[in-house]
Structures are given as structure tokens and as C-alpha cells.
Amino acid sequence: MSLIKSNLARIRERIESAARRAGRDPGTIRLVAVSKTVAPERIREAVESGVHILGENYLQEAQGKIEVLGAGISWHFIGHLQKNKAKYAIRFFDLIHSVDNLALAEELNRAAEKSSKIQEILLQADLSGEATKFGAAEEEIVPLAEGISALKNLSLKGLMTLPPFSEDPEDSRPYFRKLRLLGERLAQMKIPGISADEFSMGMSGDFETAIEEGATLVRLGTSIFGPRPPKHSVFA
Ligand SMILES: *Cc1c(COP(=O)(O)O)cnc(C)c1O
């Protein structure tokens, strides 16, 4: 068995037991294989081992891979997105995890309308209170969702977060829990056209904790493909 294949088998077991521990159906948790810096041949191995969703951080890099690997894969954008790149994101991605301001949402909506597409998105929340990373502050999420409600070519599905880096997965738990509660609050508001059932949270170091706290999309890179070159660390 190849390393990627055995990594995936192990990850699937871990997802399943974390779900069962939390009394959740493992079928409600989707694996996003994060393939930034990973060459197409190695991505293909993951796809042949049953990966359906690939997450990419850089548009140009992703575009090349999408051309080579073709259809049959659902591509998710998980990196920082600039407004002037909105039309490329619309063209290639089924779900954009990282929308964090209304100007970007409006640009995505315009591009989606031109392509006659309903673009699914998540709002990225920065719950660290440090305002050092990308993501909207907690108190900006509801107004942002209200703004997006008026944008007919965007479909808001839920929330994403990236906690401050730590070796200890327990350090991420409060952020995951906060995201979940924020999503529940959003869902209760019944804003037209907005749902908040998807929670994109958890990476290689803390995905089991995220699942215990309600993750529906876990984003795993190194635990599938192995270490990346240093300049492409998580926050790059
Ligand atoms: C790189 C990256 C991941 C994957 O991180 P790993 O620790 O390799 O699993 C997940 N989410 C985002 C936003 C990333 O940039």
C-alpha cells in the first residue's frame, strides 16, 4: 500500500472514532484533502484512494492542477482571496471557505452572476481577537451574513475558522466551540437564503477535537501528504 493510501485509511478510522465518541454520524463529516504544494501525481494517488474534495490555497497553483487532474473532483478554495481574483475563484471552485468581507462577497456575486453560477461560500471567522490573521471578527459575522443575503448569486452555507497555531489540540477547542455557537446563532436568525450547517474546522493537528465540537468539513494536508516545504506552512 502506498503511504498516501495508508495515511488516508488511518485518517478515516480516526474521523470515524472521533464522530462515534461525539455521538455523531461519521457520514456527516467530509474530508477536504489540502493539496497546496503537492504535485499532481501525488494528488492523483489520493483521488484513487477515495478522496473527492481537494482544498487549495493559491489560485495559480490550483488552476494548473485542475487542468491536469480534470473533472470528477470537487475543488475547494481555502486560502486568502483577493477581490481582483474573484472571477478565477468562481470559475474553478465549488466552495470558497474564506470569504471575510462584504466587498469581496459583492465581487464574487458579480462574477458568479456573469457565469450564471450560484457560488457556495463559507464565512471565515477570526475568533482569536488578535486581528492578526485573515477572517472577519466575531461581531462582523452577522452583519456580513445579512449583507450576503441580498446577493442572489451567493449561497452562504456556514462558517470556517483557523485557530492560532498550537501543538496541543485542546487549545483549539474553545475556538471550535465558539464557531459552532456563532453558527447556531446565525441559523436561529433565519436570514433569507442563509444557512449555517457547515463548519469548516480542524486540520491535521486538531481535527478530532474539531469533530467533537461539530466540524462538518475537516481540512487535512500534512497527515495525508506529509510535510510541506517550510514557506508553505499553514498560515502562508
Ligand atoms: C494548509 C492548510 C490546512 C492544512 O493544514 P495541515 O496542518 O497540513 O493539515 C488547512 N487549512 C488551511 C486554511 C490551510 O492553509
Ligand as a Chemical Component Dictionary entry (heavy atoms), coordinates in Angstrom:
data_LIG
# 
_chem_comp.id                   LIG 
_chem_comp.type                 NON-POLYMER 
_chem_comp.pdbx_formal_charge   0 
_chem_comp.three_letter_code    LIG 
# 
loop_
_chem_comp_atom.comp_id 
_chem_comp_atom.atom_id 
_chem_comp_atom.alt_atom_id 
_chem_comp_atom.type_symbol 
_chem_comp_atom.charge 
_chem_comp_atom.model_Cartn_x 
_chem_comp_atom.model_Cartn_y 
_chem_comp_atom.model_Cartn_z 
_chem_comp_atom.pdbx_ordinal 
LIG C1 C1 C 0 -2.553 24.340 4.849 1  
LIG C2 C2 C 0 -3.899 24.485 5.431 2  
LIG C3 C3 C 0 -4.563 23.395 6.029 3  
LIG C4 C4 C 0 -3.927 22.036 6.211 4  
LIG O1 O1 O 0 -3.028 22.056 7.280 5  
LIG P1 P1 P 0 -2.326 20.704 7.815 6  
LIG O2 O2 O 0 -1.843 21.084 9.157 7  
LIG O3 O3 O 0 -1.262 20.375 6.843 8  
LIG O4 O4 O 0 -3.377 19.650 7.865 9  
LIG C5 C5 C 0 -5.854 23.587 6.479 10 
LIG N1 N1 N 0 -6.478 24.780 6.364 11 
LIG C6 C6 C 0 -5.878 25.853 5.814 12 
LIG C7 C7 C 0 -6.612 27.131 5.734 13 
LIG C8 C8 C 0 -4.571 25.732 5.345 14 
LIG O5 O5 O 0 -3.979 26.806 4.813 15 
# 
loop_
_chem_comp_bond.comp_id 
_chem_comp_bond.atom_id_1 
_chem_comp_bond.atom_id_2 
_chem_comp_bond.value_order 
_chem_comp_bond.pdbx_ordinal 
LIG C1 C2 SING 1  
LIG C2 C3 SING 2  
LIG C2 C8 DOUB 3  
LIG C3 C4 SING 4  
LIG C3 C5 DOUB 5  
LIG C4 O1 SING 6  
LIG O1 P1 SING 7  
LIG P1 O2 DOUB 8  
LIG P1 O3 SING 9  
LIG P1 O4 SING 10 
LIG C5 N1 SING 11 
LIG N1 C6 DOUB 12 
LIG C6 C7 SING 13 
LIG C6 C8 SING 14 
LIG C8 O5 SING 15 
# 
